[in-house]
Structures are given as structure tokens and as C-alpha cells.
């Protein structure tokens, strides 16, 4: 992962400066990285650290990667074992742990929000740039409400659950309207726009919405036409970048019942290379808008 000492010299000082967005998710990642730095500095194994808090090595791994919350007792015991004796530093890290445990706005949707996707929403909120490739559906951040409902109904039938899931998807879109909103760069396979999700009327509204969103300064949309042939991407993926120096880029791969979060530099670089090639092979943003306007005329 990463350490937290690079930008400001002092790890604790770096952690005390709140992230620009993303709230508890970002704090968990940063605090977890600091715990890992402290453990490795003492050459303590995951197993040894796990024994200190009466847990397995996998629990320590989840703490250090920000995938779970922090218990105050565990933080106190680990800091003692890692030799952190300065009371101000210990208290600062305990306060940060408490802040990292605070629920994000998406906690209100916990009844329909799987744990594996909760982390992504927090990262999405914190990202300064989101690049995504889709081949079957319009990305959630750009879906109209009726398109989102049609997509949700492909997998769910309970009306209340459908409404809640659609509500969560629409709520996520507020991130694009914030003063510090991320840049969103989307590469869409033409198939995603040719597939009539929800029927022709729904698709017409969706196309108009994409054209409208593409006029925003923080949104770029490119379409890969069928005539471009094959390409290196074998499935949908997203790459998230963050303004915080201490956060690595993250590749997100969604699966049927879970997701992968990849942050190893060589892996991220491979996906970024594929993304760059997709952008080269896709129509320019201006020509992509022309393509969507032509699709509207056809329907």
C-alpha cells in the first residue's frame, strides 16, 4: 500500500489534515496505512500483531487496508506494542480512528448496500478523477432514474428494494455537482447505447441526458464504435485517482456477487495502459456527441 509520511514529513500531521472528500473511507485507508508503517518499522509480522488484539492476521490486513472499522481498544493495544509512547500522537490517532468509524451518507442505504460496494462509494466520493470503461450499461453516475430502474429490475423484483437501490444510485450522482467534483472520463462501447434497456423511450431520455452531461467541464464521454473492431479490454473496469498524495490509484472490478480493489502499481499501470488505448481507439468527445445525436434521430 502506501505510507503517510511523504508530503508533510510527519505521518501524524498528514493524517490530521482532513481529506478533501470521501470522509470515513479515506480516513480508514490513511490510518490503516499508518498502522502498517508502524508495524513494519518494528519488523512485526501480521500474525504477531493479530495476537496482540486477539484476532487473526487477516483482521490486521483488513485494518491496514481500510476495509474495516477500528476499535479503540485495538488501536491502544497496537500502538503500545508498536512502541508509540508519545501521548499526543496516541491521542491524535485514537481521535482519527473515531472519525474513521463515522458513517457516510450512504449508511442510510445499508439495507440494500452490500459491504463490498460500500467501499467503492466512499472511494468514488473521495476521487479527484474517475475513469471508467463500460460495454453493457451506461455508468451509474450518468444514468437517468428510469434507466437505473430498468437496469435494477433485471436483477430484483421487490418494488421497495428496487426503489431503494435506484435512490442510492441517484444519490451518488450528487458527487458530480459538488464544487470540488471529480472529473469523470467515460469510454462507452457502442453496444451499451444500442441495447434498448427499458425500451426506446427510456433510451431516448438516456441519450439526451448523456449529451447534456457531456457539456459539463468535468465530464468526458467517448464512444467506441462497432467499426473499431476488437480491443484489449476484456470487461468493464474503473480507475480512481485521488488528490491526497498518500492514496494510491485504485482499479475497481465489479463482479456478480463481489468486487476486486487493486492498487499494486504494476497492476494499475496495466489497466491505465489499456484505458489510454481505448481512448485512442474511441471517437473523440465531439464526434461521440454527434454519434449520440444520430442515435436519437434513429429511434
Secondary structure, 3 states (H helix, E strand, C coil): CCCCCCCCCCHHHHHHCCCCCCCHHHHHHHHHHHHHHHHHHCCCCHHHHHHHCCCCHHHHHHHHCCCCCCCHHHHHHHHHHCCCCCHHHHHHHHHHHHHHCCCCHHHHHCCCCCHHHHHHHHHHHHEEEEEEEECCCCCHHHCCHHHHHHHHCCCCCCHHHHHHHHHHHHHHHHHHHCCCCCEEEEEEEHHHHHCCCCCHHHHHHHHHHHHHHCCCCCEEEEEECHHHCCCCCCCCEEEEEECCCCCCCEEEEECCCCEEEECCHHHHHHHHHHHHHHHHHCCCHHHHHHHHHHHHHHC
